[in-house]
Amino acid sequence: MKLTELNRIDKLYFGYEEIARAFNISLSSAKVTACRYVRQGLLLRMKRNLYVRRDMWNAAGLTEKFVLANLGQVPSYISLTSALEYYEVTTQVLRDFFESVAIKRTRQIKLNGSTFRYSKIAEGLYFGFRKENGYFIATPEKALLDAFYLMSYGRYSLDIPALDSTKLDRIEMKRLSRRFPLRTRRMLKKHGYLEAV
């Protein structure tokens, strides 16, 4: 095993091109090498042409895992309970479970004991996020709105009693909610996050 060559790739994630350069081999040989190293447990495959060295994964913190979550499906941003937990709006804790919203499709990626879940939302609702520490994450208000949107269609479950509503900007919630369907706004009203609609 050419661990020395593999360790030359000092990046959180990489593809065949970096493997080819590190080993001084062709792109087709790099694909074979990647498959072999995944089988040997030295590399983890997040998706086609996106790999992480196992030692880098083991040392990765929340920031690095949020970066990887953004890459698992492009475009996407961290949202729902993952973002609410990050902002300390909820006391609910997700262990090795990273939630994002995306406009392509709902899917899940399992990677070395962690789960990256992507929930599809309407393209017109793909807003309300910012770039922070190299990844995209919803604002606290948008994360909650995304959760209520998916709940209003029976596609998500949120631990509402675990929420601390004092950490949310109600004016911003009202402003952002105008772009959401009536059924979502009605659910927000029912739980005390909006006035009557």
N, CA, C and O of each residue as an XYZ file, in Angstrom:
788
protein
N       0.845     -1.196      0.000
C       0.000      0.000      0.000
C       0.880      1.246      0.000
O       1.878      1.329      0.715
N       0.489      2.184     -0.801
C       1.277      3.407     -0.903
C       0.693      4.480      0.011
O       0.155      5.484     -0.455
N       0.807      4.254      1.320
C       0.252      5.206      2.282
C       0.931      6.557      2.194
O       0.298      7.589      2.422
N       2.205      6.560      1.868
C       2.935      7.823      1.750
C       2.313      8.693      0.671
O       2.118      9.893      0.866
N       1.998      8.077     -0.484
C       1.376      8.828     -1.578
C      -0.011      9.314     -1.183
O      -0.387     10.449     -1.476
N      -0.767      8.451     -0.519
C      -2.125      8.823     -0.108
C      -2.087      9.985      0.874
O      -2.929     10.882      0.820
N      -1.110      9.964      1.767
C      -0.989     11.034      2.763
C      -0.534     12.363      2.168
O      -0.596     13.402      2.826
N      -0.072     12.320      0.908
C       0.283     13.580      0.224
C      -0.967     14.420     -0.049
O      -0.888     15.639     -0.201
N      -2.112     13.755     -0.107
C      -3.365     14.478     -0.357
C      -3.840     15.028      0.985
O      -4.573     14.369      1.722
N      -3.414     16.221      1.274
C      -3.696     16.832      2.572
C      -4.929     17.735      2.469
O      -4.864     18.935      2.735
N      -6.046     17.132      2.080
C      -7.298     17.868      1.909
C      -8.408     17.071      2.570
O      -8.310     15.852      2.712
N      -9.461     17.764      2.973
C     -10.597     17.086      3.591
C     -11.256     16.116      2.615
O     -11.619     15.001      2.989
N     -11.406     16.542      1.370
C     -12.047     15.709      0.349
C     -11.314     15.902     -0.970
O     -10.640     16.912     -1.177
N     -11.450     14.932     -1.853
C     -10.754     15.006     -3.134
C     -11.366     14.002     -4.099
O     -12.217     13.192     -3.731
N     -10.908     14.081     -5.345
C     -11.417     13.195     -6.395
C     -10.283     12.468     -7.096
O      -9.142     12.455     -6.633
N     -10.630     11.862     -8.228
C      -9.656     11.059     -8.977
C      -8.434     11.860     -9.408
O      -7.320     11.339     -9.450
N      -8.656     13.137     -9.727
C      -7.553     13.962    -10.227
C      -6.436     14.074     -9.184
O      -5.257     13.948     -9.512
N      -6.822     14.313     -7.921
C      -5.819     14.424     -6.855
C      -5.119     13.090     -6.614
O      -3.919     13.056     -6.342
N      -5.870     11.988     -6.715
C      -5.270     10.659     -6.544
C      -4.252     10.411     -7.657
O      -3.152      9.917     -7.411
N      -4.638     10.762     -8.884
C      -3.742     10.575    -10.033
C      -2.445     11.365     -9.842
O      -1.360     10.852    -10.116
N      -2.553     12.605     -9.377
C      -1.365     13.435     -9.153
C      -0.483     12.875     -8.032
O       0.737     12.794     -8.174
N      -1.113     12.489     -6.918
C      -0.352     11.993     -5.764
C       0.408     10.708     -6.082
O       1.521     10.502     -5.599
N      -0.204      9.841     -6.902
C       0.407      8.545     -7.220
C       1.156      8.556     -8.552
O       1.807      7.581     -8.928
N       1.044      9.700     -9.260
C       1.663      9.822    -10.588
C       1.172      8.711    -11.522
O       1.960      8.010    -12.157
N      -0.163      8.574    -11.585
C      -0.793      7.559    -12.435
C      -1.874      8.213    -13.288
O      -2.208      9.383    -13.100
N      -2.412      7.449    -14.221
C      -3.464      7.976    -15.093
C      -4.786      8.093    -14.331
O      -4.945      7.530    -13.248
N      -5.721      8.827    -14.912
C      -7.029      9.011    -14.300
C      -7.764      7.680    -14.161
O      -8.400      7.426    -13.138
N      -7.681      6.837    -15.179
C      -8.358      5.532    -15.106
C      -7.739      4.656    -14.011
O      -8.454      3.925    -13.326
N      -6.429      4.726    -13.845
C      -5.770      3.975    -12.770
C      -6.157      4.549    -11.403
O      -6.269      3.815    -10.421
N      -6.356      5.857    -11.356
C      -6.756      6.510    -10.097
C      -8.129      6.017     -9.653
O      -8.375      5.858     -8.457
N      -9.030      5.775    -10.613
C     -10.370      5.261    -10.277
C     -10.268      3.867     -9.669
O     -10.965      3.552     -8.704
N      -9.402      3.037    -10.233
C      -9.186      1.680     -9.719
C      -8.565      1.751     -8.324
O      -8.973      1.026     -7.417
N      -7.577      2.630     -8.162
C      -6.908      2.812     -6.868
C      -7.902      3.265     -5.804
O      -7.878      2.772     -4.676
N      -8.775      4.205     -6.163
C      -9.785      4.700     -5.218
C     -10.683      3.555     -4.753
O     -10.950      3.418     -3.559
N     -11.148      2.735     -5.695
C     -12.016      1.593     -5.349
C     -11.293      0.620     -4.417
O     -11.866      0.133     -3.442
N     -10.033      0.349     -4.730
C      -9.256     -0.588     -3.920
C      -9.074     -0.035     -2.500
O      -9.205     -0.779     -1.529
N      -8.774      1.252     -2.375
C      -8.539      1.846     -1.066
C      -9.830      1.969     -0.255
O      -9.794      1.936      0.975
N     -10.964      2.108     -0.935
C     -12.252      2.097     -0.229
C     -12.476      0.704      0.358
O     -12.876      0.572      1.515
N     -12.219     -0.329     -0.437
C     -12.374     -1.713      0.043
C     -11.447     -1.994      1.231
O     -11.817     -2.719      2.154
N     -10.243     -1.417      1.202
C      -9.271     -1.627      2.281
C      -9.566     -0.755      3.508
O      -8.943     -0.915      4.557
N     -10.516      0.162      3.364
C     -10.889      1.009      4.495
C     -10.024      2.239      4.686
O     -10.150      2.933      5.695
N      -9.145      2.521      3.730
C      -8.285      3.709      3.845
C      -8.992      4.972      3.366
O      -8.709      6.075      3.832
N      -9.916      4.788      2.429
C     -10.697      5.906      1.895
C     -12.176      5.655      2.151
O     -12.629      4.512      2.198
N     -12.920      6.747      2.317
C     -14.374      6.685      2.414
C     -14.937      7.381      1.188
O     -14.464      8.448      0.796
N     -15.950      6.772      0.586
C     -16.562      7.346     -0.617
C     -17.884      8.003     -0.242
O     -18.812      7.338      0.218
N     -17.957      9.311     -0.444
C     -19.205     10.017     -0.147
C     -20.164      9.929     -1.321
O     -21.362      9.711     -1.144
N     -19.625     10.100     -2.521
C     -20.387      9.934     -3.755
C     -19.369      9.766     -4.868
O     -18.164      9.771     -4.614
N     -19.832      9.620     -6.077
C     -18.908      9.414     -7.193
C     -17.884     10.553     -7.256
O     -18.240     11.731     -7.277
N     -16.615     10.171     -7.286
C     -15.497     11.111     -7.389
C     -15.400     12.086     -6.211
O     -14.945     13.219     -6.370
N     -15.831     11.639     -5.032
C     -15.676     12.443     -3.823
C     -15.284     11.515     -2.677
O     -16.098     10.736     -2.180
N     -14.022     11.616     -2.270
C     -13.457     10.711     -1.272
C     -12.883     11.492     -0.095
O     -12.521     12.663     -0.210
N     -12.815     10.799      1.043
C     -12.234     11.358      2.264
C     -11.293     10.300      2.829
O     -11.653      9.126      2.919
N     -10.096     10.714      3.207
C      -9.203      9.776      3.893
C      -9.815      9.421      5.241
O     -10.336     10.295      5.934
N      -9.757      8.155      5.616
C     -10.365      7.726      6.878
C      -9.779      8.489      8.071
O     -10.519      8.863      8.981
N      -8.473      8.724      8.079
C      -7.878      9.439      9.210
C      -8.377     10.884      9.274
O      -8.541     11.436     10.362
N      -8.618     11.495      8.114
C      -9.155     12.869      8.080
C     -10.591     12.866      8.610
O     -10.986     13.760      9.358
N     -11.370     11.848      8.211
C     -12.746     11.726      8.684
C     -12.763     11.566     10.206
O     -13.558     12.208     10.891
N     -11.890     10.714     10.728
C     -11.860     10.457     12.168
C     -11.508     11.710     12.963
O     -11.919     11.855     14.114
N     -10.748     12.612     12.350
C     -10.346     13.846     13.025
C     -11.301     15.006     12.750
O     -11.160     16.083     13.328
N     -12.273     14.780     11.864
C     -13.169     15.865     11.434
C     -14.115     16.292     12.556
O     -14.647     15.466     13.298
N     -14.304     17.595     12.654
C     -15.257     18.156     13.606
C     -16.545     18.535     12.888
O     -16.756     18.164     11.733
N     -17.391     19.268     13.573
C     -18.687     19.663     13.008
C     -18.529     20.501     11.743
O     -19.261     20.300     10.774
N     -17.588     21.430     11.742
C     -17.381     22.287     10.560
C     -17.076     21.452      9.337
O     -17.680     21.652      8.284
N     -16.145     20.515      9.457
C     -15.763     19.672      8.317
C     -16.935     18.804      7.859
O     -17.111     18.588      6.660
N     -17.727     18.311      8.791
C     -18.864     17.464      8.409
C     -19.973     18.284      7.757
O     -20.682     17.782      6.885
N     -20.129     19.539      8.170
C     -21.086     20.425      7.496
C     -20.609     20.727      6.066
O     -21.419     20.787      5.141
N     -19.308     20.915      5.891
C     -18.747     21.127      4.547
C     -19.060     19.922      3.667
O     -19.508     20.076      2.531
N     -18.824     18.724      4.193
C     -19.106     17.497      3.439
C     -20.592     17.359      3.154
O     -20.976     16.893      2.082
N     -21.431     17.758      4.103
C     -22.883     17.693      3.893
C     -23.279     18.535      2.691
O     -24.116     18.116      1.891
N     -22.686     19.724      2.552
C     -22.977     20.572      1.393
C     -22.591     19.911      0.082
O     -23.228     20.134     -0.947
N     -21.535     19.089      0.124
C     -21.027     18.457     -1.095
C     -21.764     17.176     -1.463
O     -21.728     16.753     -2.618
N     -22.428     16.557     -0.501
C     -23.135     15.304     -0.764
C     -24.220     15.455     -1.801
O     -24.490     14.535     -2.573
N     -24.842     16.618     -1.817
C     -25.807     16.973     -2.857
C     -25.666     18.464     -3.112
O     -25.754     19.272     -2.188
N     -25.449     18.820     -4.357
C     -25.226     20.219     -4.732
C     -26.345     20.652     -5.673
O     -26.579     19.983     -6.679
N     -27.050     21.759     -5.379
C     -26.877     22.632     -4.212
C     -27.683     22.120     -3.018
O     -28.697     21.440     -3.175
N     -27.206     22.462     -1.834
C     -27.912     22.156     -0.595
C     -27.359     23.057      0.501
O     -26.289     23.648      0.356
N     -28.099     23.152      1.592
C     -27.602     23.880      2.758
C     -28.081     23.182      4.028
O     -29.131     22.540      4.029
N     -27.315     23.308      5.102
C     -27.666     22.736      6.396
C     -28.933     23.427      6.901
O     -29.034     24.653      6.859
N     -29.891     22.643      7.373
C     -31.142     23.235      7.848
C     -31.792     22.310      8.865
O     -31.154     21.407      9.405
N     -33.092     22.556      9.116
C     -33.915     21.718      9.981
C     -33.290     21.604     11.381
O     -32.706     22.570     11.872
N     -33.402     20.459     12.015
C     -32.913     20.327     13.385
C     -31.400     20.518     13.475
O     -30.903     21.020     14.483
N     -30.664     20.126     12.440
C     -29.198     20.314     12.470
C     -28.840     21.790     12.655
O     -27.969     22.129     13.455
N     -29.523     22.664     11.907
C     -29.250     24.098     12.033
C     -29.803     24.639     13.352
O     -29.158     25.460     14.005
N     -30.987     24.186     13.744
C     -31.580     24.656     15.000
C     -30.718     24.262     16.200
O     -30.582     25.024     17.158
N     -30.143     23.072     16.133
C     -29.229     22.632     17.200
C     -27.966     23.494     17.196
O     -27.479     23.892     18.254
N     -27.438     23.780     16.005
C     -26.241     24.598     15.858
C     -26.432     25.978     16.509
O     -25.537     26.492     17.179
N     -27.621     26.564     16.296
C     -27.923     27.892     16.848
C     -28.446     27.831     18.284
O     -28.768     28.863     18.874
N     -28.529     26.632     18.840
C     -29.043     26.406     20.193
C     -30.490     26.871     20.351
O     -30.889     27.372     21.402
N     -31.267     26.691     19.274
C     -32.701     26.996     19.304
C     -33.470     25.778     19.808
O     -34.596     25.911     20.286
N     -32.877     24.608     19.705
C     -33.496     23.384     20.198
C     -32.549     22.652     21.146
O     -31.327     22.735     21.025
N     -33.143     21.944     22.075
C     -32.336     21.104     22.966
C     -32.199     19.698     22.394
O     -31.498     18.855     22.954
N     -32.878     19.454     21.270
C     -32.777     18.148     20.616
C     -31.364     17.999     20.047
O     -30.843     18.913     19.408
N     -30.761     16.855     20.283
C     -29.390     16.607     19.825
C     -29.389     15.470     18.810
O     -29.928     14.393     19.066
N     -28.782     15.721     17.668
C     -28.650     14.704     16.637
C     -27.235     14.154     16.688
O     -26.270     14.908     16.563
N     -27.107     12.883     16.867
C     -25.789     12.252     16.912
C     -25.457     11.669     15.546
O     -26.156     10.782     15.056
N     -24.390     12.168     14.933
C     -23.935     11.657     13.638
C     -25.041     11.670     12.585
O     -25.118     10.778     11.741
N     -25.893     12.691     12.644
C     -27.004     12.827     11.698
C     -27.037     14.282     11.259
O     -27.215     15.181     12.081
N     -26.864     14.512      9.961
C     -26.734     15.868      9.435
C     -27.844     16.117      8.417
O     -27.943     15.417      7.410
N     -28.675     17.119      8.689
C     -29.839     17.391      7.848
C     -29.617     18.616      6.969
O     -29.136     19.656      7.419
N     -29.977     18.459      5.728
C     -29.889     19.547      4.761
C     -31.177     19.599      3.950
O     -31.951     18.641      3.923
N     -31.394     20.737      3.289
C     -32.464     20.799      2.296
C     -31.826     21.029      0.940
O     -30.764     21.641      0.820
N     -32.507     20.520     -0.079
C     -31.986     20.575     -1.445
C     -33.159     20.734     -2.401
O     -34.313     20.546     -2.017
N     -32.858     21.079     -3.639
C     -33.940     21.228     -4.615
C     -34.007     20.075     -5.613
O     -34.953     19.987     -6.396
N     -33.003     19.185     -5.590
C     -33.004     18.076     -6.554
C     -33.875     16.914     -6.114
O     -34.846     16.570     -6.788
N     -33.531     16.309     -4.985
C     -34.281     15.133     -4.539
C     -34.016     14.849     -3.077
O     -33.035     15.312     -2.495
N     -34.931     14.064     -2.492
C     -34.745     13.598     -1.127
C     -33.881     12.347     -1.187
O     -34.161     11.428     -1.957
N     -32.851     12.316     -0.387
C     -31.971     11.143     -0.367
C     -31.162     11.115      0.923
O     -31.160     12.069      1.701
N     -30.480     10.005      1.125
C     -29.659      9.824      2.311
C     -28.322      9.231      1.907
O     -28.256      8.362      1.037
N     -27.260      9.701      2.537
C     -25.934      9.138      2.316
C     -25.429      8.636      3.665
O     -25.416      9.382      4.644
N     -25.019      7.388      3.715
C     -24.438      6.813      4.936
C     -22.927      6.789      4.749
O     -22.421      6.326      3.727
N     -22.230      7.284      5.733
C     -20.777      7.345      5.635
C     -20.152      7.051      6.991
O     -20.173      7.885      7.896
N     -19.601      5.857      7.114
C     -18.834      5.471      8.311
C     -19.571      5.776      9.619
O     -18.997      6.360     10.538
N     -20.827      5.382      9.695
C     -21.598      5.580     10.922
C     -22.361      6.876     11.005
O     -23.141      7.074     11.936
N     -22.157      7.768     10.050
C     -22.899      9.024     10.010
C     -23.910      8.984      8.870
O     -23.730      8.272      7.882
N     -24.967      9.759      9.027
C     -26.002      9.858      7.994
C     -26.146     11.306      7.570
O     -26.260     12.204      8.405
N     -26.139     11.521      6.275
C     -26.388     12.838      5.693
C     -27.738     12.742      4.981
O     -27.874     12.024      3.990
N     -28.730     13.464      5.489
C     -30.071     13.398      4.911
C     -30.392     14.700      4.191
O     -30.171     15.791      4.717
N     -30.917     14.563      2.977
C     -31.296     15.710      2.148
C     -32.798     15.650      1.899
O     -33.306     14.664      1.364
N     -33.503     16.703      2.286
C     -34.944     16.779      2.074
C     -35.218     17.784      0.964
O     -34.734     18.915      0.997
N     -35.995     17.358     -0.007
C     -36.308     18.220     -1.164
C     -37.346     19.263     -0.763
O     -38.349     18.951     -0.121
N     -37.081     20.510     -1.155
C     -38.060     21.574     -0.983
C     -38.316     22.212     -2.348
O     -37.542     22.026     -3.288
N     -39.402     22.959     -2.441
C     -39.734     23.647     -3.691
C     -38.623     24.636     -4.038
O     -38.047     25.279     -3.159
N     -38.338     24.743     -5.317
C     -37.248     25.621     -5.768
C     -37.437     27.063     -5.300
O     -36.463     27.748     -4.987
N     -38.683     27.521     -5.251
C     -38.976     28.887     -4.822
C     -38.694     29.138     -3.347
O     -38.689     30.283     -2.897
N     -38.460     28.058     -2.593
C     -38.175     28.191     -1.166
C     -36.687     28.009     -0.855
O     -36.287     27.947      0.308
N     -35.889     27.927     -1.897
C     -34.453     27.736     -1.716
C     -33.793     29.111     -1.515
O     -33.244     29.695     -2.450
N     -33.861     29.602     -0.291
C     -33.290     30.904      0.083
C     -33.136     30.897      1.601
O     -33.436     29.901      2.259
N     -32.667     32.012      2.149
C     -32.604     32.135      3.602
C     -31.440     31.405      4.246
O     -31.557     30.912      5.368
N     -30.320     31.334      3.544
C     -29.130     30.685      4.111
C     -27.931     31.583      3.864
O     -27.982     32.517      3.064
N     -26.850     31.277      4.570
C     -25.636     32.087      4.417
C     -24.420     31.176      4.464
O     -24.502     30.029      4.902
N     -23.302     31.701      4.011
C     -22.059     30.938      4.055
C     -21.337     31.265      5.355
O     -21.146     32.428      5.710
N     -20.943     30.207      6.052
C     -20.285     30.365      7.348
C     -19.224     29.279      7.476
O     -19.540     28.096      7.346
N     -17.999     29.649      7.725
C     -16.907     28.672      7.913
C     -16.775     27.683      6.763
O     -16.396     26.531      6.975
N     -17.084     28.123      5.550
C     -16.900     27.267      4.380
C     -18.098     26.403      4.008
O     -17.999     25.592      3.087
N     -19.214     26.552      4.691
C     -20.415     25.788      4.345
C     -21.638     26.709      4.354
O     -21.609     27.805      4.915
N     -22.706     26.237      3.718
C     -23.958     26.990      3.671
C     -24.910     26.454      4.728
O     -25.111     25.245      4.840
N     -25.494     27.360      5.502
C     -26.410     26.983      6.571
C     -27.581     27.964      6.613
O     -27.404     29.164      6.403
N     -28.776     27.440      6.887
C     -29.961     28.288      6.993
C     -29.832     29.225      8.186
O     -29.141     28.918      9.157
N     -30.498     30.361      8.103
C     -30.627     31.205      9.289
C     -31.531     30.448     10.269
O     -32.241     29.533      9.851
N     -31.526     30.796     11.545
C     -32.383     30.067     12.490
C     -33.855     30.086     12.087
O     -34.549     29.073     12.180
N     -34.323     31.261     11.635
C     -35.727     31.398     11.253
C     -36.058     30.541     10.032
O     -37.111     29.906      9.980
N     -35.154     30.527      9.054
C     -35.410     29.734      7.844
C     -35.344     28.243      8.153
O     -36.104     27.467      7.575
N     -34.457     27.828      9.047
C     -34.372     26.416      9.426
C     -35.703     25.952     10.018
O     -36.173     24.853      9.724
N     -36.305     26.803     10.858
C     -37.591     26.446     11.455
C     -38.692     26.435     10.397
O     -39.543     25.545     10.392
N     -38.677     27.415      9.509
C     -39.674     27.455      8.432
C     -39.556     26.227      7.526
O     -40.568     25.657      7.119
N     -38.325     25.819      7.211
C     -38.126     24.607      6.398
C     -38.748     23.392      7.092
O     -39.388     22.554      6.456
N     -38.546     23.318      8.414
C     -39.081     22.190      9.185
C     -40.612     22.198      9.155
O     -41.235     21.160      8.931
N     -41.214     23.364      9.381
C     -42.678     23.449      9.353
C     -43.229     23.186      7.947
O     -44.292     22.584      7.793
N     -42.510     23.634      6.942
C     -42.933     23.361      5.552
C     -43.009     21.853      5.315
O     -44.025     21.346      4.838
N     -41.932     21.137      5.648
C     -41.912     19.688      5.442
C     -42.933     18.986      6.331
O     -43.551     18.007      5.910
N     -43.117     19.479      7.563
C     -44.124     18.895      8.466
C     -45.529     19.086      7.916
O     -46.378     18.205      8.046
N     -45.774     20.237      7.301
C     -47.124     20.511      6.781
C     -47.487     19.569      5.640
O     -48.659     19.444      5.284
N     -46.491     18.909      5.068
C     -46.729     17.910      4.019
C     -46.504     16.489      4.543
O     -46.459     15.535      3.766
N     -46.363     16.357      5.860
C     -46.187     15.035      6.470
C     -44.841     14.386      6.183
O     -44.722     13.161      6.209
N     -43.816     15.214      5.907
C     -42.512     14.678      5.518
C     -41.413     14.924      6.549
O     -40.234     14.692      6.279
N     -41.808     15.395      7.732
C     -40.783     15.685      8.737
C     -41.429     15.681     10.113
O     -42.626     15.928     10.254
N     -40.622     15.398     11.121
C     -41.092     15.434     12.505
C     -40.127     16.298     13.306
O     -38.921     16.055     13.325
N     -40.674     17.302     13.962
C     -39.853     18.230     14.743
C     -40.309     18.181     16.195
O     -41.507     18.180     16.477
N     -39.360     18.142     17.103
C     -39.668     18.143     18.529
C     -39.958     19.590     18.941
O     -39.066     20.309     19.392
N     -41.216     20.001     18.780
C     -41.602     21.390     19.029
C     -41.393     21.818     20.486
O     -40.935     22.937     20.718
N     -41.713     20.964     21.488
C     -41.464     21.387     22.883
C     -39.983     21.642     23.198
O     -39.672     22.326     24.173
N     -39.078     21.106     22.390
C     -37.640     21.309     22.629
C     -37.142     22.656     22.106
O     -35.981     23.008     22.316
N     -38.017     23.419     21.421
C     -37.614     24.694     20.830
C     -37.609     25.822     21.863
O     -38.436     25.852     22.775
N     -36.672     26.738     21.705
C     -36.625     27.953     22.511
C     -36.959     29.117     21.578
O     -36.082     29.660     20.905
N     -38.226     29.486     21.550
C     -38.694     30.501     20.595
C     -38.126     31.887     20.873
O     -38.190     32.759     20.006
N     -37.568     32.111     22.073
C     -37.003     33.428     22.380
C     -35.739     33.703     21.560
O     -35.290     34.844     21.459
N     -35.177     32.648     20.981
C     -33.959     32.818     20.182
C     -34.255     33.076     18.710
O     -33.343     33.091     17.883
N     -35.533     33.281     18.382
C     -35.946     33.516     16.994
C     -36.460     34.938     16.832
O     -37.079     35.491     17.742
N     -36.204     35.520     15.684
C     -36.675     36.855     15.351
C     -38.063     36.718     14.714
O     -38.185     36.299     13.563
N     -39.109     37.076     15.475
C     -40.489     36.899     14.995
C     -40.796     37.756     13.761
O     -41.557     37.340     12.888
N     -40.209     38.936     13.692
C     -40.431     39.813     12.523
C     -39.840     39.167     11.276
O     -40.448     39.185     10.206
N     -38.644     38.595     11.428
C     -37.999     37.902     10.312
C     -38.786     36.647      9.924
O     -38.906     36.335      8.739
N     -39.319     35.929     10.913
C     -40.148     34.749     10.639
C     -41.354     35.142      9.784
O     -41.681     34.478      8.800
N     -42.000     36.226     10.182
C     -43.188     36.689      9.450
C     -42.821     37.076      8.024
O     -43.523     36.726      7.076
N     -41.719     37.799      7.881
C     -41.275     38.239      6.544
C     -40.982     37.040      5.643
O     -41.456     36.983      4.508
N     -40.209     36.091      6.142
C     -39.842     34.924      5.340
C     -41.039     34.012      5.049
O     -41.112     33.394      3.986
N     -41.967     33.934      5.993
C     -43.105     33.006      5.855
C     -44.035     33.380      4.711
O     -44.792     32.536      4.232
N     -43.993     34.620      4.270
C     -44.885     35.058      3.184
C     -44.676     34.261      1.899
O     -45.576     34.167      1.064
N     -43.486     33.691      1.748
C     -43.185     32.928      0.524
C     -43.585     31.454      0.641
O     -43.473     30.700     -0.326
N     -44.046     31.050      1.816
C     -44.412     29.655      2.053
C     -45.895     29.425      1.786
O     -46.690     30.363      1.852
N     -46.277     28.174      1.485
C     -47.684     27.863      1.230
C     -48.571     28.148      2.449
O     -48.095     28.188      3.584
N     -49.847     28.342      2.192
C     -50.809     28.639      3.244
C     -50.827     27.541      4.311
O     -50.927     27.831      5.503
N     -50.729     26.286      3.880
C     -50.770     25.178      4.849
C     -49.612     25.250      5.838
O     -49.764     24.882      7.003
N     -48.451     25.725      5.375
C     -47.294     25.887      6.271
C     -47.550     27.027      7.246
O     -47.269     26.902      8.438
N     -48.082     28.133      6.746
C     -48.353     29.287      7.601
C     -49.429     28.963      8.642
O     -49.371     29.440      9.775
N     -50.393     28.160      8.249
C     -51.425     27.743      9.216
C     -50.821     26.904     10.334
O     -51.211     27.041     11.494
N     -49.874     26.039      9.993
C     -49.223     25.214     11.008
C     -48.378     26.090     11.934
O     -48.344     25.862     13.143
N     -47.706     27.079     11.375
C     -46.926     28.017     12.184
C     -47.833     28.752     13.167
O     -47.485     28.936     14.333
N     -49.006     29.172     12.677
C     -49.981     29.869     13.527
C     -50.459     28.937     14.638
O     -50.546     29.344     15.796
N     -50.765     27.707     14.293
C     -51.264     26.724     15.263
C     -50.293     26.543     16.430
O     -50.707     26.346     17.572
N     -49.003     26.613     16.126
C     -47.983     26.415     17.172
C     -47.464     27.734     17.757
O     -46.493     27.754     18.513
N     -48.131     28.832     17.392
C     -47.806     30.116     18.014
C     -46.632     30.865     17.411
O     -46.079     31.758     18.054
N     -46.237     30.521     16.187
C     -45.115     31.212     15.553
C     -45.530     32.295     14.574
O     -44.686     33.040     14.077
N     -46.824     32.389     14.291
C     -47.359     33.452     13.426
C     -48.719     33.863     13.951
O     -49.396     33.082     14.620
N     -49.121     35.092     13.647
C     -50.478     35.506     13.958
C     -51.425     34.860     12.941
O     -50.954     34.206     12.011
N     -52.717     35.020     13.087
C     -53.703     34.373     12.213
C     -53.451     34.710     10.756
O     -53.104     35.841     10.417
N     -53.634     33.700      9.887
C     -53.496     33.901      8.439
C     -54.779     33.484      7.759
O     -54.886     33.570      6.536
